[in-house]
């Protein structure tokens, strides 16, 4: 618990944590309010107020934008220590490197859970405010809010753990940030051309299946393949657990004494 509290305190005392959380929350809420709520809720717009998955479809924008802040915050929790060489003091203060790694993971999971849940609820509320201000009326919506927010939280947690994983594997702040933004889009996009429908089993492609309404026709007919949200979450979990086992081994063997 002492090591966990120390890692949580590091997250909460870094200025970038508040800049990122406030900045990306405002961006998400603004897009939800104006673009998705005020503009796109017109009955004449494709997938607008006449669609029964209009509210459910906002999950892609909300989860994707919020996840960036969580991923960078988690990445910086580890990368700052390598950049400023304070990892030496962190490892010296604890008699177990495994405990340090697990404490960082637990601190990130707790912080991102609270952040993504509160910001997700507020962003969805902003979208409803935009709809009300526009004067449009929604048809009956096919949305389960428990599942909706569970998907948002899982997506944000997944990207946060991936961000910190890159920091542990690369041990360089710039390199880790580059990997975070290049691997999910560019690298997996190129692999999709080779793997075709099997590309859906790549980690971030599988994760993208979580943040899409299950009834979306475009999603089901995607050229990169299709997984249910539960299967997409399972595939990504297997990838992240396996990768963290490698990171754990390297953390035990190669970091400074």
N, C-alpha and C positions, 0 to 999 in steps of 0.2 A: 504493500500500500504506500509506503514511503517513496519508493521509486516511481510508482504510478502518479502520486501527487506531484512529484518533482517534474515529470514530463507534462502533466496537465498545466502546471504553472508556467512552463516554458511556452506553451501554446498561447496562454492567456496574457502573457506579458510581452509578446512580440507585437510591435506596432503594425506590421504587415497583416497580422491576423484580422485586425479591425478594419483596415483599409480594404482588404479583399472581401470580407463578409458583407460589409455595408455596401461596397461598390457593386458586387455581383447581385446582392439582394435588390438594390434599387434598379439595376438593369433588368432583372427578371420581372420585378413587379411592374416596371414601366412598359415592357413589351407585353406582359399579360393584360395590363389595363388598356393600353391604347391599341396595340396591333391585334391581339387575339380577342379582347373583349369589345372595344369600341368599334374598330374597323371591320374585323372579319365576322362579326356576329350578324351581319346583314343576311337576310333570308336569300338574297340574290347571289351572295358569295358562295363559291364552291366550298362545301363542308361547313356552311354557316349555320344560322339559327335553325334552319330546317333539318339539320342533321341531328340524329339522336346520340351521336358520339362527339358532339362539338366540345363539351366539357372534358371528356376523356382524352380527346386529341391534344389538349394543352399539356399533357404530361411530358411530351417530347421536348418542348421548349423549356418548361420549368426545370425538369431534371437535368437536362444538358447544360443549361446556363449555371445553375446552382452548383453542379458538380465540379466546375472549373475552380471555384474558390476553395472547396474542400481538398481537391487534389493538390493545389499549389501550397496550401497551408501545411498539409501532411508532408509534402516533399521538403519544404523548408525546415520542418522540425528536425529532419535528419541532415539535410544538406548544409544548414547553417553550422552545424557542429563540425562537419568536415571542413567547411570553408574557413572557419575561425579556429580550427584545431581544438575546440572545447570537448571533442569526443573523448579525449584523454582523461579529462576530469570526470566526465560522466561514467566512464568505465572504472575509474579508480574509486569512485564513491560507492560502487556496488560490488559485491563479491560474486556476482553472477551476470555474465553477459546475456544469457538467455532471459533473465529477469528484466534487463534493460530493454531488450527487443520487444518482449511481450508488453512491457509497460508503455512503450511508445505506440504499439498497435492499439492497446486498450484506450489510451488517451485520445488517439485519433478517432476511434470508433465512437466514443462517448461524445466528443465535441461535434463531430459531423452529424451524429444522430440528432442532437438538439438543434443544431443549425439548420439542417435540411428539413426537419419536421416543422419548425416554426416558420422558416422562410417559405416552405411549400404551402402551408396553410394561408399565410399572408398573401402570397402571390395568387393563389386561387381566389381569395377574397377580392383582390385587386381586379381580377378578370371579371368577376360578377359585378363589381362596381362599374366597370367599363360597359358591360352589357346594359346595366340599368340606365346609365347616362346616355347611351345611344338610343334608348327607347325601343330596342328590339325585344322580341319575346321568343324565348327558347321553346322548342317542342320538348316533350318528355325525354329526359336524358337517361341513357343506359350507362350508368357509372356506379361503381362500388367504391366509395371513398376510402374505405379501409385498405382495399387493394391498391387504389390510386396512390395513397401516401406511402404504403409499404414499398411500392415500386420506386417512388421518388427517393426514399431513404436508402434503399438497397443500391440504386444507381449511384448516388452520391458517395456512399460508403465504398463501393467498388472502385470508383475513380480515386478516392482518397488513398486507399490501400495500394493501388497501382502507382500513384505518385510517390509514396514513401518507398515502395519497392525499388523504383528506378534510382532513388537517392542512395539506397543501401548497396545496390549492385554497381552503380557507376561511381559513386562517391565524389561526384563533382556537380556543383549546383547548375551550371550552364548546360552540361551534358544531360543531366537528369530532366531538366525542363524541356530541352530539345527532344528527348526521347518521348516525353509525355505527350507532346503535340504532334510529333512526326509518326510514331508507331501506329496509333489507332487509325489515323486517316490515310496517310501516304503509303506506308508499308503494307498494311492490311488491304488497302485498295488495290495495290499491284498484285498481291497474292490472290486476290479474288479473281483476277483475270486468268490465273492458272488453275485454281482449285474449283472454280465455278460454284455449284451448289454446296460443295463441301466447305466452302469458305465460311459458312455459318458457324463452324466449330472453332474458328479462330477466336481468341479471347474477347477482343473488343467488339467484334461483329456479333458474337453471341450475346454480349452485354447489351448491345443496341436493341436486341429483341425484347428486352425487359421494358424499355421505355417507349413502347409503341402500343396503341390500342389493339387488343387481340383481334378485334373484328375488322380491322383495316384491310381492305382488299389489296391495296398497294403493298402492304406488309406481307401478306400471304403469298403474293405473286412476285416477290422480290427475286431478281436473278441470282443473288448470292445465297439463296436458300431461306428456309423458314424454320423457326423453333418457337414453341410456346414460351411465354415469359418465364415459367417455372423451369423449363429445360434450359433456356438461355442463362438463367441465373445459376443453375447447377454446373453447366459447362464452364462458365467464368470462374465459379468457386473452385473447381478442380484445377484450373490454370493458376489461380492466385495462390492456392495452398501449396501446389508443387513448386511454384517460383519462390515462395517464402521459405520453403525448406532449404532451397539452394542458398538464399540470402542468409538464412540462419547459420548454415555451415560456414559460409564465407565470413560472417560477422564474428564467429568464434575463432576462426583460424588466422585471418589476415589483418585485422585492425590493430592499431597501436596498443602496446601494453601500458 
